[in-house]
Amino acid sequence: MKNIDNPSEKIIIALDGMDKNNVFNLIEKIPEITWVKVGLELFVSEGPDVLSILRDKGKKIFLDLKFHDIPTTVARACFAASKTGAKFISLHTSAGEKALKMANEAAQEGAASINLKPPKLLGITILTSWTRQSFANDLLINQPIDQRVMHLAELASKTGLGGCVCSPREVQSLREVYPETFELVTPGIRSLGSDVNDQSRVSDASEALKMGASKLVIGRAITQSNDPAYMFKSFCDKVVF
């Protein structure tokens, strides 16, 4: 293993459950934060202006709105989202091949229209809250989750997406197939022995990186701790591969 020059590049802070003031207080406390994830909660409550403010503060943005609709709607959403300056944008791979292709083309066009570097689209595979049992009971899908994740990652790759979002449980098998340039972004990161909350397929930060994760999405373990700066540094200290 070797140390990474800038460990904060590997950590995406999920700003879920926070309002604009909470977000800015966190950034002031931890100026070393490089990446932030703006999900549905923050985007819906604060609107797109929060993205501009975060960009002005020098933060790289993962816009995690998980688009999933008919192809034209997904493409138009990605066209608009690409103009926000977000580096990553998520959409569900289960929207299908046509939607993914159209979305990727639209994102390229949207960014180019205002002279921005195109974002990487990340295909959501299977959310970390799903278990084999709930997959079968709720969706009547008896296929093992890791097999479904592999199929959806292949769909993301062949349609030109920049990577996918998967749980730490699947990242090793995916990295054996896909090169480092294909981003494998993993939520579900917890400290050993901590509460997993509403996620099921989780892992420790060091383990996820050893298995091939590109970046780790970490939220409540840092943002809801008594000392967020200490926890952020603690996770940075674990960022080796």
JONORPE-V383457 format. One record per helix or strand. SS is the DSSP state (~ for helix, > for strand). FROM is the first residue (numbers start at 1). TO is the last residue. If there is no record, write none. Layout:
ss: <SS,SS>
from: <FROM,FROM>
to: <TO,TO>
This chain:
ss: <>,~,>,~,>,~,~,>,~,>,~,~,>,~,~,>,~,>,>,>,~,>,~,~,>>
from: <3,7,11,20,35,40,49,60,71,88,93,97,120,132,145,163,168,183,189,203,205,215,220,228,240>
to: <3,10,14,29,39,46,56,67,82,92,95,113,124,139,158,165,175,186,189,203,210,218,223,237,240>
